[in-house]
Amino acid sequence: QRYLKEMSEDVEMTLRHFKPKRVYVHCIEGGHIDHDLTSFVVKSTCNKIGFNNVCEWAEYNPSQPIGTKNVKFLTNVEGNDETIVDITDEERILKKKMLSIHSSQNVEQYFLQGEIIRKANLIEIDKDVCVHCRLPKIRLIPVVKKYNKLINSIPFNNV
């Protein structure tokens, strides 16, 4: 979280250079702090430059442990259909190989985890990160203030 400004600049530069049709990012659900803040920065940056074709995927959160086969989003986003992604046995093997590359993360064992995506909501990103991210409020306030002046109206889950 120390390099969010630089990360935002990198995301914007990458989007402008490669001009992708769609961006995929973690959902902000209180699973991993780095995932939540990365999602916050990517979605904020996309919103800032008017890039709206952003999809998010669910992983794990306080009510759903990592490795869950029938993965679900922690919250519903009205009007955003969720798509369960069925992958083939061959793709599952490839997923296991890709996860094994991150040996320091010890995540290879979660290759059976389900896959689900939906269109991301880019409007209430600050609220999502403040409600779901596990960083203490005192550390989130400066992060969110950079993106939204209405910080006092956001209900934090952690003080």
GUPA-786875 format. One record per atom (N, C-alpha, C): atom name; z, x, y. Coordinates in nm, 2 decimals, always signed. Layout:
! GUPA-786875
- atom | up | east | north
- CA | Z | X | Y
...
END
This chain:
! GUPA-786875
- atom | up | east | north
- N | +0.00 | +0.08 | -0.12
- CA | +0.00 | +0.00 | +0.00
- C | +0.00 | +0.08 | +0.13
- N | +0.01 | +0.22 | +0.11
- CA | +0.01 | +0.30 | +0.23
- C | -0.13 | +0.32 | +0.29
- N | -0.24 | +0.29 | +0.21
- CA | -0.37 | +0.32 | +0.25
- C | -0.46 | +0.19 | +0.26
- N | -0.40 | +0.08 | +0.30
- CA | -0.47 | -0.05 | +0.30
- C | -0.58 | -0.04 | +0.41
- N | -0.56 | +0.01 | +0.52
- CA | -0.66 | +0.02 | +0.63
- C | -0.78 | +0.10 | +0.58
- N | -0.75 | +0.22 | +0.52
- CA | -0.86 | +0.30 | +0.47
- C | -0.94 | +0.23 | +0.36
- N | -0.86 | +0.16 | +0.27
- CA | -0.92 | +0.08 | +0.16
- C | -1.01 | -0.03 | +0.22
- N | -0.97 | -0.10 | +0.32
- CA | -1.05 | -0.20 | +0.38
- C | -1.18 | -0.14 | +0.43
- N | -1.17 | -0.03 | +0.50
- CA | -1.29 | +0.03 | +0.55
- C | -1.38 | +0.07 | +0.44
- N | -1.33 | +0.12 | +0.33
- CA | -1.41 | +0.16 | +0.22
- C | -1.48 | +0.04 | +0.16
- N | -1.40 | -0.07 | +0.14
- CA | -1.46 | -0.19 | +0.09
- C | -1.57 | -0.24 | +0.17
- N | -1.55 | -0.25 | +0.31
- CA | -1.65 | -0.30 | +0.40
- C | -1.78 | -0.21 | +0.39
- N | -1.76 | -0.08 | +0.39
- CA | -1.87 | +0.02 | +0.38
- C | -1.95 | +0.00 | +0.25
- N | -1.88 | -0.02 | +0.14
- CA | -1.94 | -0.04 | +0.01
- C | -2.02 | -0.17 | +0.01
- N | -1.96 | -0.28 | +0.06
- CA | -2.04 | -0.40 | +0.06
- C | -2.16 | -0.40 | +0.15
- N | -2.15 | -0.33 | +0.27
- CA | -2.26 | -0.32 | +0.36
- C | -2.37 | -0.23 | +0.30
- N | -2.33 | -0.13 | +0.23
- CA | -2.43 | -0.04 | +0.17
- C | -2.50 | -0.10 | +0.05
- N | -2.42 | -0.15 | -0.05
- CA | -2.48 | -0.20 | -0.17
- C | -2.53 | -0.35 | -0.17
- N | -2.48 | -0.42 | -0.07
- CA | -2.52 | -0.56 | -0.05
- C | -2.52 | -0.64 | -0.19
- N | -2.40 | -0.65 | -0.25
- CA | -2.39 | -0.72 | -0.38
- C | -2.41 | -0.87 | -0.36
- N | -2.45 | -0.93 | -0.47
- CA | -2.46 | -1.08 | -0.46
- C | -2.33 | -1.15 | -0.48
- N | -2.24 | -1.08 | -0.55
- CA | -2.10 | -1.13 | -0.58
- C | -2.00 | -1.02 | -0.60
- N | -1.88 | -1.05 | -0.56
- CA | -1.77 | -0.95 | -0.58
- C | -1.67 | -1.02 | -0.67
- N | -1.61 | -0.94 | -0.76
- CA | -1.51 | -0.98 | -0.85
- C | -1.38 | -0.90 | -0.82
- N | -1.27 | -0.97 | -0.82
- CA | -1.14 | -0.91 | -0.79
- C | -1.03 | -0.98 | -0.86
- N | -0.92 | -0.91 | -0.87
- CA | -0.80 | -0.97 | -0.93
- C | -0.75 | -1.09 | -0.85
- N | -0.69 | -1.18 | -0.92
- CA | -0.62 | -1.29 | -0.85
- C | -0.48 | -1.25 | -0.80
- N | -0.44 | -1.30 | -0.69
- CA | -0.30 | -1.26 | -0.64
- C | -0.20 | -1.36 | -0.71
- N | -0.13 | -1.30 | -0.81
- CA | -0.04 | -1.38 | -0.89
- C | +0.09 | -1.32 | -0.92
- N | +0.12 | -1.21 | -0.86
- CA | +0.25 | -1.15 | -0.89
- C | +0.26 | -1.07 | -1.02
- N | +0.14 | -1.03 | -1.07
- CA | +0.15 | -0.95 | -1.19
- C | +0.18 | -0.81 | -1.16
- N | +0.09 | -0.74 | -1.10
- CA | +0.10 | -0.60 | -1.06
- C | +0.08 | -0.59 | -0.91
- N | +0.17 | -0.52 | -0.84
- CA | +0.17 | -0.51 | -0.70
- C | +0.03 | -0.45 | -0.65
- N | -0.01 | -0.34 | -0.72
- CA | -0.14 | -0.28 | -0.68
- C | -0.26 | -0.38 | -0.69
- N | -0.26 | -0.46 | -0.80
- CA | -0.36 | -0.56 | -0.81
- C | -0.36 | -0.66 | -0.70
- N | -0.24 | -0.71 | -0.67
- CA | -0.22 | -0.81 | -0.57
- C | -0.27 | -0.76 | -0.43
- N | -0.23 | -0.64 | -0.40
- CA | -0.26 | -0.58 | -0.27
- C | -0.41 | -0.55 | -0.26
- N | -0.47 | -0.50 | -0.37
- CA | -0.61 | -0.47 | -0.38
- C | -0.69 | -0.60 | -0.35
- N | -0.65 | -0.71 | -0.42
- CA | -0.71 | -0.84 | -0.40
- C | -0.70 | -0.89 | -0.26
- N | -0.58 | -0.87 | -0.20
- CA | -0.56 | -0.91 | -0.06
- C | -0.66 | -0.84 | +0.03
- N | -0.67 | -0.71 | +0.01
- CA | -0.76 | -0.63 | +0.10
- C | -0.90 | -0.67 | +0.08
- N | -0.95 | -0.68 | -0.05
- CA | -1.09 | -0.71 | -0.07
- C | -1.12 | -0.85 | -0.02
- N | -1.04 | -0.95 | -0.05
- CA | -1.06 | -1.08 | +0.00
- C | -1.06 | -1.09 | +0.15
- N | -0.96 | -1.02 | +0.22
- CA | -0.95 | -1.02 | +0.36
- C | -1.08 | -0.95 | +0.42
- N | -1.12 | -0.84 | +0.37
- CA | -1.24 | -0.77 | +0.42
- C | -1.36 | -0.86 | +0.40
- N | -1.38 | -0.92 | +0.28
- CA | -1.49 | -1.01 | +0.26
- C | -1.49 | -1.12 | +0.36
- N | -1.38 | -1.18 | +0.38
- CA | -1.36 | -1.29 | +0.48
- C | -1.40 | -1.25 | +0.62
- N | -1.35 | -1.13 | +0.66
- CA | -1.38 | -1.07 | +0.79
- C | -1.53 | -1.06 | +0.82
- N | -1.60 | -1.01 | +0.72
- CA | -1.74 | -0.98 | +0.74
- C | -1.83 | -1.10 | +0.70
- N | -1.77 | -1.21 | +0.66
- CA | -1.85 | -1.33 | +0.62
- C | -1.91 | -1.33 | +0.49
- N | -1.86 | -1.25 | +0.40
- CA | -1.91 | -1.25 | +0.26
- C | -1.82 | -1.34 | +0.18
- N | -1.88 | -1.45 | +0.13
- CA | -1.80 | -1.56 | +0.07
- C | -1.82 | -1.57 | -0.08
- N | -1.91 | -1.50 | -0.14
- CA | -1.93 | -1.51 | -0.28
- C | -1.84 | -1.42 | -0.36
- N | -1.71 | -1.45 | -0.36
- CA | -1.60 | -1.37 | -0.42
- C | -1.54 | -1.45 | -0.53
- N | -1.53 | -1.39 | -0.65
- CA | -1.47 | -1.45 | -0.77
- C | -1.35 | -1.37 | -0.80
- N | -1.25 | -1.44 | -0.86
- CA | -1.13 | -1.37 | -0.91
- C | -1.10 | -1.41 | -1.05
- N | -1.03 | -1.32 | -1.12
- CA | -0.99 | -1.34 | -1.25
- C | -0.84 | -1.33 | -1.27
- N | -0.79 | -1.41 | -1.36
- CA | -0.64 | -1.40 | -1.39
- C | -0.62 | -1.30 | -1.49
- N | -0.50 | -1.24 | -1.48
- CA | -0.46 | -1.14 | -1.58
- C | -0.33 | -1.18 | -1.64
- N | -0.22 | -1.13 | -1.57
- CA | -0.09 | -1.17 | -1.62
- C | -0.01 | -1.19 | -1.49
- N | +0.10 | -1.27 | -1.51
- CA | +0.18 | -1.31 | -1.40
- C | +0.32 | -1.34 | -1.45
- N | +0.42 | -1.37 | -1.37
- CA | +0.55 | -1.40 | -1.42
- C | +0.57 | -1.50 | -1.53
- N | +0.47 | -1.59 | -1.54
- CA | +0.48 | -1.69 | -1.65
- C | +0.38 | -1.67 | -1.76
- N | +0.31 | -1.56 | -1.75
- CA | +0.21 | -1.53 | -1.85
- C | +0.20 | -1.38 | -1.88
- N | +0.25 | -1.33 | -1.99
- CA | +0.26 | -1.19 | -2.01
- C | +0.12 | -1.13 | -2.03
- N | +0.11 | -1.00 | -2.01
- CA | -0.02 | -0.93 | -2.03
- C | -0.05 | -0.94 | -2.18
- N | -0.18 | -0.96 | -2.21
- CA | -0.23 | -0.98 | -2.35
- C | -0.24 | -1.12 | -2.39
- N | -0.21 | -1.22 | -2.30
- CA | -0.22 | -1.36 | -2.34
- C | -0.36 | -1.39 | -2.38
- N | -0.38 | -1.46 | -2.49
- CA | -0.52 | -1.49 | -2.54
- C | -0.58 | -1.60 | -2.46
- N | -0.50 | -1.71 | -2.44
- CA | -0.55 | -1.82 | -2.36
- C | -0.51 | -1.82 | -2.22
- N | -0.56 | -1.72 | -2.15
- CA | -0.51 | -1.69 | -2.01
- C | -0.54 | -1.80 | -1.92
- N | -0.45 | -1.83 | -1.82
- CA | -0.47 | -1.93 | -1.72
- C | -0.43 | -1.87 | -1.59
- N | -0.48 | -1.94 | -1.48
- CA | -0.44 | -1.90 | -1.35
- C | -0.30 | -1.96 | -1.32
- N | -0.22 | -1.89 | -1.25
- CA | -0.08 | -1.93 | -1.21
- C | -0.09 | -2.05 | -1.12
- N | -0.18 | -2.06 | -1.03
- CA | -0.20 | -2.17 | -0.94
- C | -0.34 | -2.23 | -0.95
- N | -0.35 | -2.35 | -0.91
- CA | -0.48 | -2.42 | -0.91
- C | -0.54 | -2.40 | -0.77
- N | -0.67 | -2.39 | -0.76
- CA | -0.74 | -2.39 | -0.63
- C | -0.83 | -2.51 | -0.63
- N | -0.79 | -2.61 | -0.55
- CA | -0.86 | -2.73 | -0.55
- C | -1.01 | -2.71 | -0.52
- N | -1.09 | -2.77 | -0.60
- CA | -1.24 | -2.76 | -0.59
- C | -1.30 | -2.64 | -0.65
- N | -1.22 | -2.55 | -0.70
- CA | -1.27 | -2.43 | -0.76
- C | -1.26 | -2.44 | -0.91
- N | -1.37 | -2.46 | -0.98
- CA | -1.37 | -2.47 | -1.12
- C | -1.34 | -2.34 | -1.19
- N | -1.26 | -2.35 | -1.29
- CA | -1.23 | -2.23 | -1.36
- C | -1.32 | -2.22 | -1.48
- N | -1.37 | -2.10 | -1.51
- CA | -1.46 | -2.07 | -1.62
- C | -1.39 | -1.98 | -1.72
- N | -1.37 | -2.03 | -1.84
- CA | -1.33 | -1.94 | -1.95
- C | -1.45 | -1.86 | -2.00
- N | -1.43 | -1.73 | -2.00
- CA | -1.54 | -1.64 | -2.04
- C | -1.52 | -1.61 | -2.19
- N | -1.61 | -1.66 | -2.27
- CA | -1.61 | -1.62 | -2.41
- C | -1.69 | -1.49 | -2.43
- N | -1.63 | -1.39 | -2.49
- CA | -1.70 | -1.27 | -2.51
- C | -1.72 | -1.25 | -2.66
- N | -1.83 | -1.19 | -2.70
- CA | -1.87 | -1.17 | -2.84
- C | -1.78 | -1.06 | -2.90
- N | -1.78 | -1.05 | -3.03
- CA | -1.71 | -0.95 | -3.10
- C | -1.75 | -0.81 | -3.05
- N | -1.88 | -0.79 | -3.03
- CA | -1.93 | -0.67 | -2.99
- C | -1.88 | -0.63 | -2.84
- N | -1.87 | -0.73 | -2.76
- CA | -1.82 | -0.71 | -2.62
- C | -1.67 | -0.69 | -2.63
- N | -1.60 | -0.75 | -2.72
- CA | -1.45 | -0.73 | -2.74
- C | -1.43 | -0.58 | -2.78
- N | -1.51 | -0.53 | -2.87
- CA | -1.50 | -0.39 | -2.91
- C | -1.52 | -0.30 | -2.79
- N | -1.63 | -0.33 | -2.71
- CA | -1.65 | -0.25 | -2.59
- C | -1.54 | -0.26 | -2.49
- N | -1.48 | -0.38 | -2.48
- CA | -1.36 | -0.39 | -2.39
- C | -1.25 | -0.30 | -2.44
- N | -1.22 | -0.30 | -2.57
- CA | -1.12 | -0.21 | -2.62
- C | -1.15 | -0.06 | -2.59
- N | -1.27 | -0.02 | -2.61
- CA | -1.31 | +0.12 | -2.57
- C | -1.29 | +0.15 | -2.43
- N | -1.33 | +0.05 | -2.34
- CA | -1.31 | +0.07 | -2.20
- C | -1.16 | +0.08 | -2.16
- N | -1.08 | -0.01 | -2.22
- CA | -0.93 | +0.00 | -2.19
- C | -0.87 | +0.13 | -2.24
- N | -0.92 | +0.18 | -2.35
- CA | -0.87 | +0.31 | -2.41
- C | -0.89 | +0.43 | -2.32
- N | -0.99 | +0.42 | -2.23
- CA | -1.01 | +0.53 | -2.14
- C | -0.90 | +0.54 | -2.04
- N | -0.83 | +0.44 | -2.01
- CA | -0.71 | +0.44 | -1.92
- C | -0.58 | +0.47 | -2.00
- N | -0.58 | +0.59 | -2.07
- CA | -0.47 | +0.62 | -2.16
- C | -0.34 | +0.62 | -2.09
- N | -0.33 | +0.66 | -1.97
- CA | -0.20 | +0.66 | -1.90
- C | -0.15 | +0.52 | -1.87
- N | -0.23 | +0.42 | -1.88
- CA | -0.19 | +0.28 | -1.86
- C | -0.14 | +0.21 | -1.98
- N | -0.18 | +0.27 | -2.10
- CA | -0.14 | +0.21 | -2.23
- C | -0.18 | +0.06 | -2.24
- N | -0.30 | +0.03 | -2.21
- CA | -0.35 | -0.11 | -2.21
- C | -0.45 | -0.14 | -2.32
- N | -0.49 | -0.04 | -2.40
- CA | -0.59 | -0.06 | -2.51
- C | -0.55 | -0.18 | -2.60
- N | -0.42 | -0.19 | -2.62
- CA | -0.37 | -0.30 | -2.71
- C | -0.39 | -0.44 | -2.66
- N | -0.43 | -0.45 | -2.54
- CA | -0.45 | -0.59 | -2.48
- C | -0.60 | -0.63 | -2.48
- N | -0.68 | -0.57 | -2.56
- CA | -0.82 | -0.60 | -2.56
- C | -0.85 | -0.75 | -2.61
- N | -0.75 | -0.81 | -2.67
- CA | -0.77 | -0.95 | -2.71
- C | -0.74 | -1.05 | -2.60
- N | -0.69 | -1.00 | -2.49
- CA | -0.65 | -1.10 | -2.38
- C | -0.77 | -1.18 | -2.34
- N | -0.75 | -1.30 | -2.31
- CA | -0.86 | -1.39 | -2.27
- C | -0.91 | -1.35 | -2.13
- N | -1.02 | -1.42 | -2.10
- CA | -1.09 | -1.39 | -1.97
- C | -1.12 | -1.52 | -1.91
- N | -1.09 | -1.53 | -1.78
- CA | -1.11 | -1.65 | -1.70
- C | -1.14 | -1.62 | -1.56
- N | -1.24 | -1.68 | -1.49
- CA | -1.27 | -1.66 | -1.36
- C | -1.29 | -1.79 | -1.28
- N | -1.29 | -1.77 | -1.15
- CA | -1.31 | -1.89 | -1.06
- C | -1.35 | -1.83 | -0.92
- N | -1.41 | -1.91 | -0.84
- CA | -1.44 | -1.87 | -0.70
- C | -1.31 | -1.85 | -0.63
- N | -1.30 | -1.75 | -0.55
- CA | -1.18 | -1.72 | -0.48
- C | -1.17 | -1.79 | -0.35
- N | -1.05 | -1.83 | -0.32
- CA | -1.02 | -1.89 | -0.19
- C | -0.99 | -1.78 | -0.09
- N | -1.07 | -1.77 | +0.02
- CA | -1.06 | -1.67 | +0.11
- C | -0.98 | -1.71 | +0.24
- N | -0.93 | -1.83 | +0.24
- CA | -0.87 | -1.89 | +0.36
- C | -0.72 | -1.86 | +0.36
- N | -0.65 | -1.87 | +0.25
- CA | -0.50 | -1.86 | +0.25
- C | -0.46 | -1.73 | +0.18
- N | -0.53 | -1.62 | +0.20
- CA | -0.50 | -1.50 | +0.13
- C | -0.36 | -1.44 | +0.17
- N | -0.33 | -1.45 | +0.30
- CA | -0.20 | -1.40 | +0.34
- C | -0.08 | -1.48 | +0.28
- N | -0.10 | -1.61 | +0.27
- CA | +0.00 | -1.69 | +0.21
- C | +0.02 | -1.65 | +0.06
- N | -0.10 | -1.64 | -0.01
- CA | -0.09 | -1.60 | -0.15
- C | -0.02 | -1.47 | -0.17
- N | -0.05 | -1.37 | -0.09
- CA | +0.02 | -1.24 | -0.12
- C | +0.17 | -1.25 | -0.08
- N | +0.20 | -1.33 | +0.02
- CA | +0.35 | -1.34 | +0.06
- C | +0.43 | -1.42 | -0.04
- N | +0.36 | -1.52 | -0.10
- CA | +0.43 | -1.60 | -0.20
- C | +0.44 | -1.54 | -0.34
- N | +0.34 | -1.47 | -0.38
- CA | +0.33 | -1.42 | -0.51
- C | +0.36 | -1.27 | -0.53
- N | +0.32 | -1.19 | -0.44
- CA | +0.34 | -1.04 | -0.45
- C | +0.48 | -1.01 | -0.47
- N | +0.51 | -0.92 | -0.55
- CA | +0.65 | -0.88 | -0.58
- C | +0.71 | -0.78 | -0.48
- N | +0.63 | -0.73 | -0.39
- CA | +0.69 | -0.64 | -0.29
- C | +0.79 | -0.72 | -0.20
- N | +0.90 | -0.65 | -0.16
- CA | +1.00 | -0.72 | -0.08
- C | +0.94 | -0.76 | +0.06
- N | +0.98 | -0.86 | +0.11
- CA | +0.93 | -0.92 | +0.24
- C | +0.92 | -0.81 | +0.35
- N | +1.02 | -0.73 | +0.36
- CA | +1.03 | -0.62 | +0.46
- C | +0.91 | -0.53 | +0.45
- N | +0.85 | -0.51 | +0.33
- CA | +0.74 | -0.42 | +0.31
- C | +0.61 | -0.50 | +0.33
- N | +0.61 | -0.63 | +0.31
- CA | +0.49 | -0.71 | +0.32
- C | +0.46 | -0.75 | +0.46
- N | +0.56 | -0.77 | +0.54
- CA | +0.53 | -0.82 | +0.68
- C | +0.44 | -0.73 | +0.76
- N | +0.45 | -0.59 | +0.76
- CA | +0.36 | -0.51 | +0.83
- C | +0.21 | -0.52 | +0.77
- N | +0.20 | -0.54 | +0.64
- CA | +0.07 | -0.55 | +0.58
- C | +0.00 | -0.67 | +0.62
- N | +0.07 | -0.79 | +0.62
- CA | +0.01 | -0.91 | +0.65
- C | -0.01 | -0.93 | +0.80
- N | +0.07 | -0.87 | +0.88
- CA | +0.06 | -0.88 | +1.03
- C | -0.07 | -0.81 | +1.07
- N | -0.12 | -0.72 | +1.00
- CA | -0.25 | -0.65 | +1.04
- C | -0.36 | -0.75 | +1.02
- N | -0.34 | -0.85 | +0.93
- CA | -0.45 | -0.95 | +0.90
- C | -0.43 | -1.08 | +0.96
- N | -0.31 | -1.12 | +1.00
- CA | -0.28 | -1.25 | +1.05
- C | -0.15 | -1.25 | +1.14
- N | -0.17 | -1.31 | +1.25
- CA | -0.06 | -1.31 | +1.35
- C | +0.04 | -1.42 | +1.32
- N | +0.01 | -1.51 | +1.22
- CA | +0.10 | -1.63 | +1.19
- C | +0.20 | -1.60 | +1.08
- N | +0.24 | -1.48 | +1.07
- CA | +0.33 | -1.43 | +0.96
- C | +0.46 | -1.52 | +0.95
- N | +0.51 | -1.56 | +1.06
- CA | +0.64 | -1.64 | +1.06
- C | +0.62 | -1.77 | +0.99
- N | +0.50 | -1.83 | +0.98
- CA | +0.49 | -1.96 | +0.92
- C | +0.47 | -1.95 | +0.76
- N | +0.47 | -1.83 | +0.71
- CA | +0.44 | -1.81 | +0.57
- C | +0.57 | -1.81 | +0.49
- N | +0.58 | -1.89 | +0.38
- CA | +0.70 | -1.89 | +0.30
- C | +0.70 | -1.78 | +0.20
- N | +0.79 | -1.68 | +0.22
- CA | +0.80 | -1.57 | +0.13
- C | +0.89 | -1.61 | +0.01
- N | +0.85 | -1.55 | -0.11
- CA | +0.93 | -1.58 | -0.23
- C | +1.04 | -1.47 | -0.25
- N | +1.03 | -1.36 | -0.17
- CA | +1.12 | -1.25 | -0.19
- C | +1.17 | -1.19 | -0.06
- N | +1.29 | -1.19 | -0.03
- CA | +1.34 | -1.15 | +0.10
- C | +1.39 | -1.01 | +0.09
END
